[in-house]
Amino acid sequence: MRSTAKVVTWALLAIVALAVLVFCVSNRDAVTVSLYPLPYTVTELPLFLWMFGMLILGSLFGMIVAWVAGHDGRRLSAERRRRIKELEKQLAERPAPVRHEFLEHQGSPTLPSSRDAA
C-alpha cells in the first residue's frame, strides 16, 4: 500500500512538472507589466517568470496569513503543555502511601486493602 502511494505521488509530480515545462516553453515571450494606477512600468521579462513570481508571492502571503491565524491554537497548546508538566510534577511529588490510601478509599479492585490481607 505504501509503495503504491509513492508511485501515485511520483506520477502526479511528473505530470505537474511536465505541465509546468510546457507552460514555460509556450510562454517565453517577454511582456511588460505596468502597475496601472501608478506611473511605473516594470522591465520586460518572460511571462512564465512573472507567473512564477506571483505564485511565490501568493504562497508566501498565504503562509504568513496561516501562521498568524494559528497563533491562538499555538498559545493554547503551549499553555496546556505547561499545565500538564505542572500536574505531572505535583503527582510525582506526592508520597506513594497517599496515593494507595486514596485508591483503597475509592474501593479500587487493583490494590488489596489491609482488611483483605487479615
GIMO-V108321 format. One line per field, one symbol per residue. ss: DSSP state (H for helix, E for strand, L for the rest). psi: psi as a letter, one per 30 degrees, with the letter a starting at -180 (. if undefined). Layout:
ss=???
psi=???
This chain:
ss=LHHHHHHHHHHHHHHHHHHHHHHHHHLLLEEEEEELLLLEEEEEEEHHHHHHHHHHHHHHHHHHHHHHHLHHHHHHHHHHHHHHHHHHHHHHHLLHHHHHHHHHHLLLLLLLLHHHHL
psi=eeeeeeeeeeeeeeeeeeeeeeeeefhfkklkkkjeflgkkllklkefeeeeeeeeeeeeeeeeeeeefgeeeeeeeeeeeeeeeeeeeeeffkkeeeeeeeeeefhkffkklfeff.
